[in-house]
Amino acid sequence: MPKRRRNIVKSKMPSAPRAKISTFARVPKVLGAGLFITAVLIGMAAISSPVEMQQAVAYKSALPAGTKLTLADLEVILLPKVAELTNYQVTTADLIGKELLHAVSAKSLAASANVSSFTSRLQELTISFDQKSLPAQIASGDVFDLWVIPQDLVGNTTGAAQLVLADLPVAAIAELSSGISVEIPITFFIMPDRIAAVLDAIAAAKPYLVRK
C-alpha cells in the first residue's frame, strides 16, 4: 500500500514587534535625558541671571580707637544687595577725617548705625611715666590698659593696684632716652568725660601701662 505522507504543518509563533518594543524601551531614557537637560538649562539660567549689587565700605586693616580715618584706611567693595545690608550704606566721604571711638577689625564693614561713633569728640591727654616701667617698643596706635598703684609722698605703696581705664590708644610718644631713668610723656586719645577720673587717679599714684 502506498505510504501516506504525513502533512506536518509547522506553525510559527508570530514574531514580536521588535522595532516597536525597542522604540518604547527608549522612551524612558529619552524622557529622562530631556528632564535632565531642562534642569541644567534652568540652573544655568539662574546662575547667569544678573544679581543686583551694592557698594559697601570696609576697613583694610585692624584699627585702634582714636584713629583718624583716611582714604588709605578704607576700601569700597561690592556685595549682593540684600535686606541685611541696609545698615551698611555709608560712603568713604562719611568717614574720612573722623576719629574712631572704638577699635575695628580688618575687613569689617562700616555700618550706618555706627556712624555716630565716628566723631572728633576724642581729646588728647598726656601722662608722664617712669621709663623703666614702660612696656617695650611703644608706638602710636598701640592700645593699653592704664593702671595705678597708690603711693604716699615719699613713694611708699599705700594700696593695691587699680585699673583706671581700659583700651586707651596712644596718640604720640616722646623719644625714649638711653641712660638714667627719666619721665617719658605719652599722649593718649581719651573721651572728655573720662579725663577728670584719670587725673584724679594718677594724682596720688604711680601710673603703669599694660599692653593689650
MOSUL-V677675 format. One line per field, one symbol per residue. ss: DSSP state (@ for helix, = for strand, . for the rest). A space follows every 50 residues. Layout:
# MOSUL-V677675
ss = ???
This chain:
# MOSUL-V677675
ss = .................@@@@@@@@@@@@@@@@@@@@@@@@@@@@@@@.. ..=======...=....=..@@@=======..@@@@@@...@@@....== ...=....=..@@@@@@==...========@@@.........======== =.....=================.........========.@@@@@@@@@ @@@.=======.
